[in-house]
Amino acid sequence: MEPPTVPKPTQEPCALPGLYLITPQPGADDARFLQELHASLAAHAPGSLLVQFRAHGLEPEHWLALAGEVLRRCRAHDARLVLGAGGLPRATPAQFMRSLRDLGADGLHLPSRMLREPAWREACGDDSARPLLAASCHDAGQLQAARALGATLATVSPVLPTASHPGAAGLGWERLRELCVQACLPVYALGGLDVRHASSARAAGAAGIAAIRGLWLGNAQAAHGPRTGSG
């Protein structure tokens, strides 16, 4: 597959926005998914979003093609893109990283179960050219594993009760505060949140908030109005 031709992001490498948009699972209609992505990006100020393309169960060629289209739209809105590492389940970590670099994406997001896998440590490398690395964490031990891996940032969840984990109690703001202190890397609060919680997340020591439903399309627009910045 030929890598897409896309402009480079204009943000400084060290700058992290206050909002981390995680895409929902694409449905059967790629065009609709991409239209909704475009609308979700357009609802926020340029440069105010980090985006994760999170998709499972797609054939590799389909996943790569859709990831390329997602990347083009992110670049058009000055948003950096990380790829969910579960998107190519039959690929080794080294193969996934080659695909990431061929596409021109900015980094990857590792689920918590992968944080201690030696193959991912080797594939990510430890030089200055390594990609942005995000990690899903739920407790202090996973944050320690993310830090040992050299993660750029971590999500901590669930902060509040969320529909994606019915019946699970949220960590709450005080526990989030404790984990942010222990993390020693930027943390995004995740779980039951939207932009209305951004100030509470920052007060707890987080870099910002991460969300699927809370930042996607009409959910963000209807509740908060268009062109919401990172705060």
Secondary structure, 3 states (H helix, E strand, C coil): CCCCCCCCCCCCCCCCCCEEEECCCCCCCHHHHHHHHHHHHHCECCCCEEEEECCCCCCHHHHHHHHHHHHHHHHHCCCEEEEEHHHCCCCCHHHHHHHHHHHCCCEEEECHHHCCCHHHHHHHCCCCCCCEEEEEECCHHHHHHHHHHCCCEEEECCCCCCCCCCCCCCCCHHHHHHHHHHHCCCEEEECCCCHHHHHHHHHCCCCEEEECHHHCHHHHHHHHCCCECCC
